[in-house]
Amino acid sequence: MAFSISLLYAALLGLVLLALSFNVVRLRRRHQIGVGSGESRDLELAVRAHANFCEYVPLALLLLLLLEASAALPALLLHALGLMLLLGRILHGFFGLNRSAGATPGRFLGTLLTWLMILIAALLGVGMAIGAWLGS
């Protein structure tokens, strides 16, 4: 099995991670801060946007990969889940948390899309696992 759907979203999210990482490095150099965020609010936000990405994306991608590996779901549904995650992380990282520690439309929508993707994928996974145990 090629797992081309999961591969596509993992690769695109890898690019997003690099962009978030570059932003942290850029701000560290600008403010001459090697560790932590010092007194820089914009660096603190960039570090949190990067960390938040790293906290959510691995599990979400694992769920996507396992759902794809099951070969039980249509490709369109897997792409919808991947797009929800990708769009959610872009909105959250670049139009939300990187701009403000408070509530922003990007942060809200990004979180919502990410959580919905994980919720849907998790529920599908639970249902498929229970179905397999029951012999369906």
N, CA, C and O atoms as CSV, one atom per row, in Angstrom:
chain,resi,resn,atom,element,x,y,z
A,1,MET,N,N,0.830,-1.188,0.000
A,1,MET,CA,C,0.000,0.000,0.000
A,1,MET,C,C,0.872,1.248,0.000
A,1,MET,O,O,1.896,1.298,0.682
A,2,ALA,N,N,0.476,2.227,-0.745
A,2,ALA,CA,C,1.288,3.431,-0.915
A,2,ALA,C,C,1.009,4.486,0.159
A,2,ALA,O,O,1.893,5.284,0.470
A,3,PHE,N,N,-0.188,4.507,0.727
A,3,PHE,CA,C,-0.575,5.521,1.720
A,3,PHE,C,C,-0.342,6.933,1.174
A,3,PHE,O,O,0.164,7.807,1.878
A,4,SER,N,N,-0.714,7.136,-0.070
A,4,SER,CA,C,-0.432,8.418,-0.723
A,4,SER,C,C,-1.210,9.587,-0.116
A,4,SER,O,O,-0.738,10.723,-0.167
A,5,ILE,N,N,-2.360,9.340,0.441
A,5,ILE,CA,C,-3.141,10.430,1.036
A,5,ILE,C,C,-2.454,10.918,2.311
A,5,ILE,O,O,-2.230,12.116,2.483
A,6,SER,N,N,-2.126,9.993,3.194
A,6,SER,CA,C,-1.423,10.372,4.423
A,6,SER,C,C,-0.075,11.004,4.108
A,6,SER,O,O,0.338,11.965,4.757
A,7,LEU,N,N,0.600,10.463,3.117
A,7,LEU,CA,C,1.896,11.013,2.720
A,7,LEU,C,C,1.753,12.458,2.257
A,7,LEU,O,O,2.560,13.309,2.629
A,8,LEU,N,N,0.745,12.740,1.456
A,8,LEU,CA,C,0.524,14.098,0.971
A,8,LEU,C,C,0.359,15.074,2.131
A,8,LEU,O,O,1.016,16.115,2.163
A,9,TYR,N,N,-0.515,14.744,3.088
A,9,TYR,CA,C,-0.779,15.678,4.190
A,9,TYR,C,C,0.396,15.742,5.165
A,9,TYR,O,O,0.667,16.799,5.735
A,10,ALA,N,N,1.090,14.630,5.362
A,10,ALA,CA,C,2.291,14.678,6.202
A,10,ALA,C,C,3.343,15.578,5.576
A,10,ALA,O,O,4.000,16.346,6.278
A,11,ALA,N,N,3.510,15.491,4.258
A,11,ALA,CA,C,4.494,16.327,3.565
A,11,ALA,C,C,4.106,17.803,3.618
A,11,ALA,O,O,4.949,18.656,3.893
A,12,LEU,N,N,2.844,18.105,3.357
A,12,LEU,CA,C,2.395,19.502,3.414
A,12,LEU,C,C,2.516,20.056,4.830
A,12,LEU,O,O,2.930,21.200,5.018
A,13,LEU,N,N,2.160,19.255,5.814
A,13,LEU,CA,C,2.294,19.702,7.201
A,13,LEU,C,C,3.755,19.827,7.601
A,13,LEU,O,O,4.096,20.648,8.452
A,14,GLY,N,N,4.618,19.024,6.999
A,14,GLY,CA,C,6.051,19.183,7.226
A,14,GLY,C,C,6.527,20.543,6.760
A,14,GLY,O,O,7.368,21.163,7.411
A,15,LEU,N,N,6.001,21.017,5.638
A,15,LEU,CA,C,6.350,22.347,5.146
A,15,LEU,C,C,5.834,23.442,6.085
A,15,LEU,O,O,6.509,24.444,6.319
A,16,VAL,N,N,4.644,23.236,6.610
A,16,VAL,CA,C,4.098,24.196,7.571
A,16,VAL,C,C,4.978,24.232,8.820
A,16,VAL,O,O,5.266,25.305,9.350
A,17,LEU,N,N,5.404,23.053,9.291
A,17,LEU,CA,C,6.281,23.007,10.465
A,17,LEU,C,C,7.586,23.757,10.208
A,17,LEU,O,O,8.071,24.482,11.077
A,18,LEU,N,N,8.151,23.582,9.020
A,18,LEU,CA,C,9.380,24.305,8.692
A,18,LEU,C,C,9.162,25.814,8.691
A,18,LEU,O,O,10.019,26.566,9.156
A,19,ALA,N,N,8.029,26.256,8.175
A,19,ALA,CA,C,7.736,27.691,8.169
A,19,ALA,C,C,7.587,28.219,9.596
A,19,ALA,O,O,8.094,29.295,9.912
A,20,LEU,N,N,6.901,27.477,10.453
A,20,LEU,CA,C,6.773,27.895,11.854
A,20,LEU,C,C,8.140,27.897,12.540
A,20,LEU,O,O,8.437,28.787,13.336
A,21,SER,N,N,8.966,26.903,12.230
A,21,SER,CA,C,10.316,26.816,12.805
A,21,SER,C,C,11.171,27.983,12.346
A,21,SER,O,O,11.894,28.583,13.142
A,22,PHE,N,N,11.089,28.304,11.066
A,22,PHE,CA,C,11.859,29.425,10.532
A,22,PHE,C,C,11.467,30.727,11.233
A,22,PHE,O,O,12.321,31.562,11.530
A,23,ASN,N,N,10.187,30.887,11.490
A,23,ASN,CA,C,9.726,32.092,12.167
A,23,ASN,C,C,10.331,32.201,13.568
A,23,ASN,O,O,10.723,33.290,13.987
A,24,VAL,N,N,10.410,31.086,14.294
A,24,VAL,CA,C,11.020,31.095,15.628
A,24,VAL,C,C,12.497,31.466,15.526
A,24,VAL,O,O,12.981,32.307,16.283
A,25,VAL,N,N,13.205,30.848,14.601
A,25,VAL,CA,C,14.635,31.131,14.434
A,25,VAL,C,C,14.857,32.595,14.046
A,25,VAL,O,O,15.763,33.250,14.563
A,26,ARG,N,N,14.033,33.096,13.144
A,26,ARG,CA,C,14.139,34.495,12.711
A,26,ARG,C,C,13.991,35.450,13.888
A,26,ARG,O,O,14.750,36.409,14.023
A,27,LEU,N,N,13.009,35.178,14.732
A,27,LEU,CA,C,12.781,36.044,15.892
A,27,LEU,C,C,13.863,35.864,16.955
A,27,LEU,O,O,14.234,36.830,17.622
A,28,ARG,N,N,14.369,34.653,17.122
A,28,ARG,CA,C,15.480,34.446,18.066
A,28,ARG,C,C,16.698,35.262,17.640
A,28,ARG,O,O,17.365,35.876,18.473
A,29,ARG,N,N,16.981,35.264,16.344
A,29,ARG,CA,C,18.127,36.026,15.840
A,29,ARG,C,C,17.887,37.526,16.007
A,29,ARG,O,O,18.781,38.263,16.423
A,30,ARG,N,N,16.685,37.966,15.683
A,30,ARG,CA,C,16.370,39.396,15.788
A,30,ARG,C,C,16.521,39.890,17.222
A,30,ARG,O,O,17.069,40.966,17.461
A,31,HIS,N,N,16.034,39.099,18.174
A,31,HIS,CA,C,16.053,39.517,19.575
A,31,HIS,C,C,17.265,38.985,20.336
A,31,HIS,O,O,17.428,39.267,21.523
A,32,GLN,N,N,18.110,38.220,19.657
A,32,GLN,CA,C,19.312,37.634,20.252
A,32,GLN,C,C,18.983,36.843,21.523
A,32,GLN,O,O,19.567,37.054,22.585
A,33,ILE,N,N,18.023,35.924,21.370
A,33,ILE,CA,C,17.582,35.063,22.467
A,33,ILE,C,C,17.782,33.618,22.026
A,33,ILE,O,O,17.146,33.160,21.077
A,34,GLY,N,N,18.664,32.906,22.713
A,34,GLY,CA,C,18.977,31.537,22.326
A,34,GLY,C,C,18.011,30.500,22.859
A,34,GLY,O,O,17.740,29.505,22.186
A,35,VAL,N,N,17.485,30.714,24.062
A,35,VAL,CA,C,16.584,29.756,24.704
A,35,VAL,C,C,15.445,30.530,25.351
A,35,VAL,O,O,15.644,31.615,25.896
A,36,GLY,N,N,14.256,29.961,25.282
A,36,GLY,CA,C,13.106,30.643,25.857
A,36,GLY,C,C,12.666,31.793,24.970
A,36,GLY,O,O,12.987,31.844,23.782
A,37,SER,N,N,11.928,32.712,25.567
A,37,SER,CA,C,11.447,33.848,24.775
A,37,SER,C,C,11.879,35.185,25.362
A,37,SER,O,O,11.567,36.235,24.801
A,38,GLY,N,N,12.600,35.160,26.493
A,38,GLY,CA,C,13.051,36.415,27.085
A,38,GLY,C,C,11.875,37.335,27.346
A,38,GLY,O,O,10.836,36.909,27.849
A,39,GLU,N,N,12.048,38.584,27.002
A,39,GLU,CA,C,10.990,39.584,27.167
A,39,GLU,C,C,10.207,39.812,25.883
A,39,GLU,O,O,9.361,40.704,25.820
A,40,SER,N,N,10.485,39.009,24.857
A,40,SER,CA,C,9.875,39.214,23.539
A,40,SER,C,C,8.516,38.519,23.441
A,40,SER,O,O,8.434,37.291,23.443
A,41,ARG,N,N,7.472,39.307,23.356
A,41,ARG,CA,C,6.119,38.764,23.230
A,41,ARG,C,C,5.924,38.082,21.885
A,41,ARG,O,O,5.280,37.035,21.821
A,42,ASP,N,N,6.470,38.651,20.800
A,42,ASP,CA,C,6.287,38.021,19.490
A,42,ASP,C,C,7.028,36.693,19.407
A,42,ASP,O,O,6.550,35.768,18.749
A,43,LEU,N,N,8.187,36.575,20.059
A,43,LEU,CA,C,8.901,35.300,20.087
A,43,LEU,C,C,8.130,34.282,20.926
A,43,LEU,O,O,8.044,33.111,20.556
A,44,GLU,N,N,7.578,34.716,22.034
A,44,GLU,CA,C,6.785,33.808,22.862
A,44,GLU,C,C,5.602,33.240,22.074
A,44,GLU,O,O,5.315,32.045,22.154
A,45,LEU,N,N,4.924,34.091,21.321
A,45,LEU,CA,C,3.799,33.627,20.507
A,45,LEU,C,C,4.262,32.670,19.412
A,45,LEU,O,O,3.600,31.665,19.149
A,46,ALA,N,N,5.382,32.969,18.776
A,46,ALA,CA,C,5.913,32.098,17.730
A,46,ALA,C,C,6.304,30.737,18.295
A,46,ALA,O,O,6.047,29.706,17.674
A,47,VAL,N,N,6.924,30.736,19.471
A,47,VAL,CA,C,7.313,29.478,20.118
A,47,VAL,C,C,6.068,28.659,20.450
A,47,VAL,O,O,6.052,27.446,20.240
A,48,ARG,N,N,5.033,29.306,20.962
A,48,ARG,CA,C,3.802,28.582,21.296
A,48,ARG,C,C,3.090,28.075,20.051
A,48,ARG,O,O,2.542,26.973,20.068
A,49,ALA,N,N,3.083,28.854,18.966
A,49,ALA,CA,C,2.458,28.396,17.719
A,49,ALA,C,C,3.171,27.143,17.213
A,49,ALA,O,O,2.527,26.187,16.783
A,50,HIS,N,N,4.495,27.153,17.267
A,50,HIS,CA,C,5.300,26.003,16.848
A,50,HIS,C,C,5.021,24.805,17.759
A,50,HIS,O,O,4.796,23.694,17.278
A,51,ALA,N,N,5.036,25.034,19.067
A,51,ALA,CA,C,4.819,23.944,20.021
A,51,ALA,C,C,3.415,23.365,19.893
A,51,ALA,O,O,3.233,22.150,19.957
A,52,ASN,N,N,2.431,24.227,19.714
A,52,ASN,CA,C,1.057,23.762,19.576
A,52,ASN,C,C,0.921,22.863,18.354
A,52,ASN,O,O,0.244,21.836,18.404
A,53,PHE,N,N,1.560,23.248,17.268
A,53,PHE,CA,C,1.577,22.418,16.064
A,53,PHE,C,C,2.147,21.041,16.401
A,53,PHE,O,O,1.574,20.014,16.034
A,54,CYS,N,N,3.278,21.032,17.102
A,54,CYS,CA,C,3.961,19.775,17.446
A,54,CYS,C,C,3.149,18.931,18.426
A,54,CYS,O,O,3.340,17.717,18.496
A,55,GLU,N,N,2.263,19.546,19.171
A,55,GLU,CA,C,1.434,18.821,20.127
A,55,GLU,C,C,0.264,18.109,19.455
A,55,GLU,O,O,-0.113,17.018,19.883
A,56,TYR,N,N,-0.306,18.689,18.431
A,56,TYR,CA,C,-1.512,18.136,17.816
A,56,TYR,C,C,-1.270,17.313,16.557
A,56,TYR,O,O,-1.940,16.302,16.345
A,57,VAL,N,N,-0.347,17.717,15.740
A,57,VAL,CA,C,-0.198,17.103,14.420
A,57,VAL,C,C,0.215,15.630,14.450
A,57,VAL,O,O,-0.316,14.853,13.657
A,58,PRO,N,N,1.137,15.203,15.324
A,58,PRO,CA,C,1.522,13.781,15.268
A,58,PRO,C,C,0.350,12.813,15.459
A,58,PRO,O,O,0.200,11.871,14.680
A,59,LEU,N,N,-0.470,13.028,16.470
A,59,LEU,CA,C,-1.608,12.133,16.691
A,59,LEU,C,C,-2.600,12.213,15.533
A,59,LEU,O,O,-3.117,11.190,15.085
A,60,ALA,N,N,-2.863,13.414,15.054
A,60,ALA,CA,C,-3.807,13.581,13.949
A,60,ALA,C,C,-3.319,12.843,12.697
A,60,ALA,O,O,-4.103,12.178,12.020
A,61,LEU,N,N,-2.025,12.962,12.394
A,61,LEU,CA,C,-1.483,12.247,11.233
A,61,LEU,C,C,-1.496,10.739,11.449
A,61,LEU,O,O,-1.751,9.985,10.511
A,62,LEU,N,N,-1.230,10.296,12.656
A,62,LEU,CA,C,-1.285,8.860,12.938
A,62,LEU,C,C,-2.696,8.331,12.719
A,62,LEU,O,O,-2.878,7.272,12.119
A,63,LEU,N,N,-3.687,9.060,13.200
A,63,LEU,CA,C,-5.075,8.658,12.963
A,63,LEU,C,C,-5.377,8.598,11.473
A,63,LEU,O,O,-5.997,7.642,11.007
A,64,LEU,N,N,-4.951,9.602,10.725
A,64,LEU,CA,C,-5.185,9.621,9.282
A,64,LEU,C,C,-4.513,8.421,8.608
A,64,LEU,O,O,-5.122,7.759,7.767
A,65,LEU,N,N,-3.284,8.148,8.969
A,65,LEU,CA,C,-2.554,7.019,8.395
A,65,LEU,C,C,-3.245,5.694,8.703
A,65,LEU,O,O,-3.398,4.856,7.815
A,66,LEU,N,N,-3.661,5.497,9.945
A,66,LEU,CA,C,-4.315,4.245,10.311
A,66,LEU,C,C,-5.669,4.087,9.631
A,66,LEU,O,O,-6.044,2.983,9.238
A,67,LEU,N,N,-6.393,5.173,9.493
A,67,LEU,CA,C,-7.657,5.099,8.761
A,67,LEU,C,C,-7.417,4.748,7.300
A,67,LEU,O,O,-8.149,3.948,6.718
A,68,GLU,N,N,-6.387,5.350,6.707
A,68,GLU,CA,C,-6.058,5.023,5.317
A,68,GLU,C,C,-5.608,3.566,5.201
A,68,GLU,O,O,-5.973,2.880,4.247
A,69,ALA,N,N,-4.825,3.096,6.159
A,69,ALA,CA,C,-4.331,1.719,6.136
A,69,ALA,C,C,-5.467,0.707,6.222
A,69,ALA,O,O,-5.347,-0.409,5.716
A,70,SER,N,N,-6.558,1.090,6.856
A,70,SER,CA,C,-7.688,0.168,6.982
A,70,SER,C,C,-8.344,-0.113,5.635
A,70,SER,O,O,-9.012,-1.134,5.469
A,71,ALA,N,N,-8.156,0.784,4.681
A,71,ALA,CA,C,-8.746,0.669,3.338
A,71,ALA,C,C,-10.270,0.547,3.383
A,71,ALA,O,O,-10.882,0.023,2.453
A,72,ALA,N,N,-10.876,1.028,4.459
A,72,ALA,CA,C,-12.320,0.910,4.619
A,72,ALA,C,C,-13.063,2.201,4.334
A,72,ALA,O,O,-14.293,2.207,4.279
A,73,LEU,N,N,-12.333,3.295,4.151
A,73,LEU,CA,C,-12.977,4.595,3.969
A,73,LEU,C,C,-12.693,5.142,2.575
A,73,LEU,O,O,-11.635,4.876,2.004
A,74,PRO,N,N,-13.623,5.894,2.036
A,74,PRO,CA,C,-13.381,6.493,0.722
A,74,PRO,C,C,-12.271,7.547,0.777
A,74,PRO,O,O,-12.090,8.238,1.779
A,75,ALA,N,N,-11.552,7.644,-0.311
A,75,ALA,CA,C,-10.444,8.605,-0.397
A,75,ALA,C,C,-10.934,10.034,-0.144
A,75,ALA,O,O,-10.220,10.832,0.462
A,76,LEU,N,N,-12.119,10.354,-0.592
A,76,LEU,CA,C,-12.660,11.701,-0.406
A,76,LEU,C,C,-12.781,12.052,1.082
A,76,LEU,O,O,-12.490,13.181,1.477
A,77,LEU,N,N,-13.201,11.109,1.890
A,77,LEU,CA,C,-13.305,11.346,3.338
A,77,LEU,C,C,-11.922,11.542,3.942
A,77,LEU,O,O,-11.739,12.426,4.779
A,78,LEU,N,N,-10.953,10.742,3.538
A,78,LEU,CA,C,-9.584,10.896,4.040
A,78,LEU,C,C,-9.007,12.251,3.641
A,78,LEU,O,O,-8.337,12.904,4.441
A,79,HIS,N,N,-9.268,12.676,2.402
A,79,HIS,CA,C,-8.808,14.002,1.968
A,79,HIS,C,C,-9.500,15.103,2.767
A,79,HIS,O,O,-8.867,16.100,3.115
A,80,ALA,N,N,-10.769,14.940,3.057
A,80,ALA,CA,C,-11.486,15.942,3.856
A,80,ALA,C,C,-10.842,16.067,5.237
A,80,ALA,O,O,-10.653,17.177,5.735
A,81,LEU,N,N,-10.510,14.946,5.849
A,81,LEU,CA,C,-9.849,14.970,7.150
A,81,LEU,C,C,-8.476,15.628,7.055
A,81,LEU,O,O,-8.116,16.449,7.898
A,82,GLY,N,N,-7.716,15.267,6.032
A,82,GLY,CA,C,-6.390,15.865,5.842
A,82,GLY,C,C,-6.464,17.363,5.609
A,82,GLY,O,O,-5.656,18.120,6.148
A,83,LEU,N,N,-7.432,17.793,4.806
A,83,LEU,CA,C,-7.597,19.226,4.541
A,83,LEU,C,C,-8.035,19.985,5.783
A,83,LEU,O,O,-7.607,21.117,6.008
A,84,MET,N,N,-8.888,19.364,6.588
A,84,MET,CA,C,-9.296,20.007,7.848
A,84,MET,C,C,-8.074,20.253,8.726
A,84,MET,O,O,-7.910,21.333,9.293
A,85,LEU,N,N,-7.230,19.247,8.830
A,85,LEU,CA,C,-6.036,19.377,9.658
A,85,LEU,C,C,-5.093,20.423,9.090
A,85,LEU,O,O,-4.616,21.288,9.825
A,86,LEU,N,N,-4.818,20.359,7.801
A,86,LEU,CA,C,-3.898,21.298,7.164
A,86,LEU,C,C,-4.402,22.736,7.293
A,86,LEU,O,O,-3.654,23.618,7.714
A,87,LEU,N,N,-5.634,22.971,6.942
A,87,LEU,CA,C,-6.205,24.320,7.031
A,87,LEU,C,C,-6.254,24.790,8.485
A,87,LEU,O,O,-5.953,25.947,8.780
A,88,GLY,N,N,-6.631,23.895,9.380
A,88,GLY,CA,C,-6.694,24.250,10.793
A,88,GLY,C,C,-5.345,24.674,11.342
A,88,GLY,O,O,-5.250,25.650,12.086
A,89,ARG,N,N,-4.310,23.950,10.979
A,89,ARG,CA,C,-2.978,24.277,11.489
A,89,ARG,C,C,-2.433,25.560,10.858
A,89,ARG,O,O,-1.727,26.317,11.524
A,90,ILE,N,N,-2.745,25.812,9.596
A,90,ILE,CA,C,-2.316,27.063,8.958
A,90,ILE,C,C,-3.035,28.248,9.605
A,90,ILE,O,O,-2.404,29.251,9.937
A,91,LEU,N,N,-4.342,28.133,9.781
A,91,LEU,CA,C,-5.100,29.218,10.412
A,91,LEU,C,C,-4.606,29.481,11.824
A,91,LEU,O,O,-4.401,30.631,12.211
A,92,HIS,N,N,-4.418,28.425,12.586
A,92,HIS,CA,C,-3.994,28.585,13.974
A,92,HIS,C,C,-2.586,29.153,14.068
A,92,HIS,O,O,-2.337,30.076,14.844
A,93,GLY,N,N,-1.670,28.611,13.285
A,93,GLY,CA,C,-0.271,28.982,13.411
A,93,GLY,C,C,0.097,30.326,12.815
A,93,GLY,O,O,0.949,31.032,13.354
A,94,PHE,N,N,-0.538,30.688,11.705
A,94,PHE,CA,C,-0.136,31.906,11.000
A,94,PHE,C,C,-1.127,33.056,11.134
A,94,PHE,O,O,-0.741,34.220,11.028
A,95,PHE,N,N,-2.396,32.745,11.364
A,95,PHE,CA,C,-3.402,33.793,11.452
A,95,PHE,C,C,-4.068,33.846,12.823
A,95,PHE,O,O,-5.050,34.559,13.024
A,96,GLY,N,N,-3.520,33.083,13.756
A,96,GLY,CA,C,-4.076,33.038,15.099
A,96,GLY,C,C,-3.027,33.320,16.140
A,96,GLY,O,O,-2.750,34.475,16.464
A,97,LEU,N,N,-2.446,32.266,16.662
A,97,LEU,CA,C,-1.540,32.385,17.796
A,97,LEU,C,C,-0.297,33.204,17.489
A,97,LEU,O,O,0.226,33.862,18.388
A,98,ASN,N,N,0.191,33.190,16.272
A,98,ASN,CA,C,1.366,33.977,15.926
A,98,ASN,C,C,1.085,35.479,15.959
A,98,ASN,O,O,2.013,36.286,16.017
A,99,ARG,N,N,-0.187,35.850,15.923
A,99,ARG,CA,C,-0.546,37.276,15.885
A,99,ARG,C,C,-1.017,37.822,17.221
A,99,ARG,O,O,-0.849,39.007,17.509
A,100,SER,N,N,-1.613,36.947,18.046
A,100,SER,CA,C,-2.168,37.434,19.306
A,100,SER,C,C,-2.331,36.267,20.277
A,100,SER,O,O,-2.659,35.152,19.874
A,101,ALA,N,N,-2.100,36.537,21.551
A,101,ALA,CA,C,-2.328,35.519,22.579
A,101,ALA,C,C,-3.812,35.412,22.907
A,101,ALA,O,O,-4.237,34.451,23.548
A,102,GLY,N,N,-4.598,36.382,22.475
A,102,GLY,CA,C,-6.030,36.388,22.741
A,102,GLY,C,C,-6.810,35.654,21.671
A,102,GLY,O,O,-6.249,35.007,20.786
A,103,ALA,N,N,-8.100,35.775,21.779
A,103,ALA,CA,C,-8.983,35.133,20.813
A,103,ALA,C,C,-8.910,35.861,19.474
A,103,ALA,O,O,-9.064,37.081,19.407
A,104,THR,N,N,-8.676,35.104,18.420
A,104,THR,CA,C,-8.684,35.630,17.053
A,104,THR,C,C,-9.481,34.659,16.191
A,104,THR,O,O,-9.587,33.482,16.534
A,105,PRO,N,N,-10.043,35.129,15.081
A,105,PRO,CA,C,-10.752,34.198,14.200
A,105,PRO,C,C,-9.859,33.044,13.716
A,105,PRO,O,O,-10.310,31.902,13.632
A,106,GLY,N,N,-8.603,33.346,13.402
A,106,GLY,CA,C,-7.695,32.298,12.943
A,106,GLY,C,C,-7.437,31.253,14.009
A,106,GLY,O,O,-7.408,30.055,13.728
A,107,ARG,N,N,-7.251,31.710,15.221
A,107,ARG,CA,C,-7.001,30.775,16.325
A,107,ARG,C,C,-8.240,29.931,16.602
A,107,ARG,O,O,-8.139,28.718,16.782
A,108,PHE,N,N,-9.410,30.569,16.637
A,108,PHE,CA,C,-10.657,29.842,16.893
A,108,PHE,C,C,-10.930,28.814,15.803
A,108,PHE,O,O,-11.149,27.637,16.091
A,109,LEU,N,N,-10.916,29.267,14.535
A,109,LEU,CA,C,-11.216,28.344,13.436
A,109,LEU,C,C,-10.154,27.258,13.295
A,109,LEU,O,O,-10.470,26.109,12.986
A,110,GLY,N,N,-8.900,27.622,13.522
A,110,GLY,CA,C,-7.831,26.642,13.443
A,110,GLY,C,C,-7.975,25.557,14.493
A,110,GLY,O,O,-7.806,24.372,14.206
A,111,THR,N,N,-8.287,25.970,15.709
A,111,THR,CA,C,-8.506,24.998,16.783
A,111,THR,C,C,-9.725,24.142,16.487
A,111,THR,O,O,-9.691,22.923,16.652
A,112,LEU,N,N,-10.801,24.781,16.050
A,112,LEU,CA,C,-12.031,24.055,15.745
A,112,LEU,C,C,-11.794,22.993,14.674
A,112,LEU,O,O,-12.201,21.844,14.846
A,113,LEU,N,N,-11.146,23.361,13.581
A,113,LEU,CA,C,-10.889,22.395,12.508
A,113,LEU,C,C,-9.985,21.262,12.976
A,113,LEU,O,O,-10.225,20.100,12.646
A,114,THR,N,N,-8.959,21.587,13.733
A,114,THR,CA,C,-8.049,20.551,14.236
A,114,THR,C,C,-8.776,19.603,15.172
A,114,THR,O,O,-8.655,18.386,15.035
A,115,TRP,N,N,-9.522,20.136,16.111
A,115,TRP,CA,C,-10.237,19.286,17.058
A,115,TRP,C,C,-11.310,18.455,16.361
A,115,TRP,O,O,-11.496,17.282,16.686
A,116,LEU,N,N,-12.017,19.057,15.404
A,116,LEU,CA,C,-13.033,18.295,14.662
A,116,LEU,C,C,-12.396,17.155,13.876
A,116,LEU,O,O,-12.930,16.047,13.837
A,117,MET,N,N,-11.255,17.429,13.251
A,117,MET,CA,C,-10.570,16.368,12.502
A,117,MET,C,C,-10.207,15.223,13.424
A,117,MET,O,O,-10.454,14.061,13.103
A,118,ILE,N,N,-9.613,15.550,14.587
A,118,ILE,CA,C,-9.215,14.501,15.532
A,118,ILE,C,C,-10.443,13.772,16.070
A,118,ILE,O,O,-10.426,12.548,16.195
A,119,LEU,N,N,-11.497,14.500,16.387
A,119,LEU,CA,C,-12.721,13.876,16.893
A,119,LEU,C,C,-13.320,12.914,15.868
A,119,LEU,O,O,-13.633,11.770,16.197
A,120,ILE,N,N,-13.478,13.374,14.640
A,120,ILE,CA,C,-14.059,12.518,13.592
A,120,ILE,C,C,-13.183,11.296,13.340
A,120,ILE,O,O,-13.679,10.173,13.261
A,121,ALA,N,N,-11.868,11.525,13.214
A,121,ALA,CA,C,-10.951,10.411,12.962
A,121,ALA,C,C,-10.958,9.428,14.130
A,121,ALA,O,O,-10.942,8.215,13.919
A,122,ALA,N,N,-10.982,9.941,15.355
A,122,ALA,CA,C,-10.991,9.069,16.529
A,122,ALA,C,C,-12.283,8.258,16.591
A,122,ALA,O,O,-12.247,7.058,16.864
A,123,LEU,N,N,-13.414,8.898,16.342
A,123,LEU,CA,C,-14.687,8.174,16.371
A,123,LEU,C,C,-14.760,7.125,15.264
A,123,LEU,O,O,-15.254,6.019,15.482
A,124,LEU,N,N,-14.271,7.472,14.086
A,124,LEU,CA,C,-14.216,6.479,13.010
A,124,LEU,C,C,-13.327,5.310,13.404
A,124,LEU,O,O,-13.674,4.151,13.177
A,125,GLY,N,N,-12.179,5.619,13.996
A,125,GLY,CA,C,-11.261,4.564,14.422
A,125,GLY,C,C,-11.864,3.669,15.489
A,125,GLY,O,O,-11.735,2.446,15.422
A,126,VAL,N,N,-12.522,4.267,16.472
A,126,VAL,CA,C,-13.173,3.470,17.517
A,126,VAL,C,C,-14.249,2.579,16.905
A,126,VAL,O,O,-14.328,1.390,17.213
A,127,GLY,N,N,-15.065,3.150,16.049
A,127,GLY,CA,C,-16.122,2.368,15.403
A,127,GLY,C,C,-15.573,1.220,14.569
A,127,GLY,O,O,-16.106,0.111,14.594
A,128,MET,N,N,-14.505,1.497,13.829
A,128,MET,CA,C,-13.914,0.447,12.989
A,128,MET,C,C,-13.271,-0.637,13.850
A,128,MET,O,O,-13.370,-1.820,13.524
A,129,ALA,N,N,-12.616,-0.253,14.942
A,129,ALA,CA,C,-11.983,-1.232,15.815
A,129,ALA,C,C,-13.039,-2.110,16.497
A,129,ALA,O,O,-12.882,-3.329,16.569
A,130,ILE,N,N,-14.101,-1.498,16.992
A,130,ILE,CA,C,-15.162,-2.284,17.629
A,130,ILE,C,C,-15.826,-3.203,16.611
A,130,ILE,O,O,-16.134,-4.359,16.905
A,131,GLY,N,N,-16.041,-2.667,15.403
A,131,GLY,CA,C,-16.618,-3.500,14.343
A,131,GLY,C,C,-15.740,-4.693,14.026
A,131,GLY,O,O,-16.250,-5.791,13.807
A,132,ALA,N,N,-14.439,-4.502,13.998
A,132,ALA,CA,C,-13.517,-5.604,13.719
A,132,ALA,C,C,-13.550,-6.630,14.855
A,132,ALA,O,O,-13.514,-7.834,14.604
A,133,TRP,N,N,-13.618,-6.157,16.100
A,133,TRP,CA,C,-13.670,-7.079,17.241
A,133,TRP,C,C,-14.948,-7.910,17.248
A,133,TRP,O,O,-14.956,-9.075,17.644
A,134,LEU,N,N,-16.042,-7.266,16.792
A,134,LEU,CA,C,-17.324,-7.965,16.786
A,134,LEU,C,C,-17.509,-8.819,15.539
A,134,LEU,O,O,-18.510,-9.519,15.391
A,135,GLY,N,N,-16.530,-8.750,14.648
A,135,GLY,CA,C,-16.582,-9.583,13.446
A,135,GLY,C,C,-17.428,-9.047,12.324
A,135,GLY,O,O,-17.832,-9.798,11.437
A,136,SER,N,N,-17.707,-7.740,12.346
A,136,SER,CA,C,-18.532,-7.157,11.277
A,136,SER,C,C,-17.739,-6.960,10.029
A,136,SER,O,O,-18.272,-6.481,9.028
